[in-house]
């Protein structure tokens, strides 16, 4: 047995991971799951984003942030965040963990190199992060037109938001195809997220409670 096979075989609490494009409803559904007692909601990127907001943005090297803050370089931040902030709380709580954004998003949106997927799952185990084998990992699927519509609504609600980058259709469709492949291979449970958040929530808890 390899190290990464046993280092996180038995997570202390149930894990629900929500993955998908921007505007697919991850944060809203995570909030509902937390409200209904299925776990406490956490964001996979909090420590990384805090690093950027509090420090990196002042270094006058925005052209390097994709390499120095995001992409593969951020995996260490995620591991730190999990062990320092999330796991120690979960170990002393009766609640599960609801990830608002998790491994599939990280792989598809930041890495996306098919030949490296096996080694990616190995390093996840070595870092002691819950893998695709632990808990329920969902893909909240919306098409590109729904993404555009919800993005417009979000910008109207939050005109001062700094997250205004538009995902072009070609890139969006490429990512969506990979999410579908992950679902077909059993890594993710696909949910139609074009429905109301109440219906999406119901679909998720039906899977969790099987």
N, C-alpha and C positions, 0 to 999 in steps of 0.2 A: 504494500500500500504506500502510495506517495504521500508526502507531507500535506499537499493541498487537498487530498482526499479526506483527511480526518481532522484538519485544524478547525473546521467549522461545520462538523456534521450535525450538531444538535444546537441550533439557535435557541436562546433562552425563551423567546416569545414568538408568536406567529408574525409573519412578515407579509405585508401586502405592498407590492411595488407597482406604481402607475407610470407607464411610459407612453410617449406619443409626441406629436408635433406641438409647437406653440399653439395656444388657443383651442386645444382639444378638451380642456376641462379638468386637467390633472389637479390643480389647486382646489377647485370647487369640490371635486369628489373626495379629495383627501380631507377637506374640512368636514364633509358629511360623515365620512367614515369615523373621524375622530369624535364628532358630536354624538354619534350613535354607539360609541364605546368599542369600536373595532381596533383601536390603537391610537397612539399619539403621532401626529403628522410631522414629518421632518423633511427638509429640503436637502438633497444630496450635495448641493453646491455652496452651502452657507459659509464655511470657512474660506473657501476659495474666493467667493465674491467679497467677503469682508477684507481679505488681503488686497484685492483689487481696489475697492472703494477707499480703504484707509491708507493705502501705501503706494501701490503700483501706478495708479493714474497720475501721480505727481512726478514720475521719473522721466517724463518727456520721451517715451519710447513706445507710443501706441502702435507703431508699425510692427512691434515684436510681440504684442500681447497674445496673439494666437498661438505662438510657440512657447512663450514663457509663463503664461497664466492658464490658457485653455489647452485643449488637445491632450496628448499623452502626459504632459507635465503635471496636469491637475490630479492624476490618480492618487498621488501621495497625499494631497490635501483631503481627498475624499476619505481615505483610510484614517487619517488623523481625526477628521471630523466624526467619523463613525465611532472610533474607540474612545475619543476624549469626551464627546458630547452626547452621543446617542446610546451606545451599548451600556455604559455604566448606569444610565437611567433605566434602560429597559431591564437590566438584570435585577433591579430592585422595584419593579413595578409589575402589576398584574396585566398591564396593557400590552398590546402588540405594537408593532412599528408599521407605520404607513409612509412609504417613501413617495414623495411628490417629485418624480423624476428619478430614474435609477439606471441600472446597468445597460439595458438595451438602448436607452437614449444616449448614454455616454459612448457606447460602441458605434452606433449608427450616425450620430450627429457630430462626433468629434474624431473618431478613428476611422472606422469603415474600411479596414483592410481585410478582405475575406481570408487570406492565407494565414493571418495571425490570430484567428479566433480561438483556436485550441490553446495557444500559449497565453492568450488573454484570460481565459477561464482558469488557467493554472495560477497566474499571478494574482487573480482575485482571491483564490483560496489561500495563497501564501500571505496575503495581506489581512486575512481573517475577516474578509467582507462576506456577507451572505450571498451565495451564488444563485444562479438560476434554479438550482435544485432545491432551494429552501424557500418555502412559502409559496405565495401566488403572485405571479408576475403578469401584469395585464398590458395590453396595447389598446389605447383609446384611439380608435380609427376615425378620422374625418377626411373628406376629400378636399381638394385644393380650393374649390369655390366656397365651401363652408369655412375653411381657414381664412380666406379673404374677408368674408362677411363678418366673422367674429373678430378679426383683427381690427376692422373699421369700427366696430362697436366698442372694442376695448380702448381704442385711441380717443373716442368721443368721451368715454367715462374717465379716462386718465390722460388728459392732453399733455401733462408734464412728464409723462413716462419717458425714460431714457431708452427703453427697449422698443425701438421703432423700426428696426431692420426688417425689410421684406424678404421672405424666402421666395426665390424665383420658382416658377412652376416646374421646370426641369429638375432642379435639385429636390424639390418637395416630392415629386413623383418617384425619383430614385430612392429617396429615403423610405417612402411609403412601401415601395416594392420590397425593400429589405426587411421592414417590420413584418410584412406579410410572410416572408420566407421564415423569419424567426418563429412566427405563430405556427406555420405549417410544420416546422421541425419540433414543435412542442416546448419551445423556450418561453413563449408568451401565450396568453389567452386573449384572443381578439374580441373586442367589444365595440359595437356600433355606437360611437360617441356623437353622432349627428342627432341622436335622440335627446330628450330632455334629461337634465342631470338626475332627476328622480328615477327615470328608467335605467340610466347608466348605472346608478348606485344599486338598483335592484338586481341588475345583471351581475354585478360584481359580488354582491353578498350571496347570491345563489351559488356561485362558484366556490366562494370561501366556505360556505356552510355545507357543502356536499359531504 
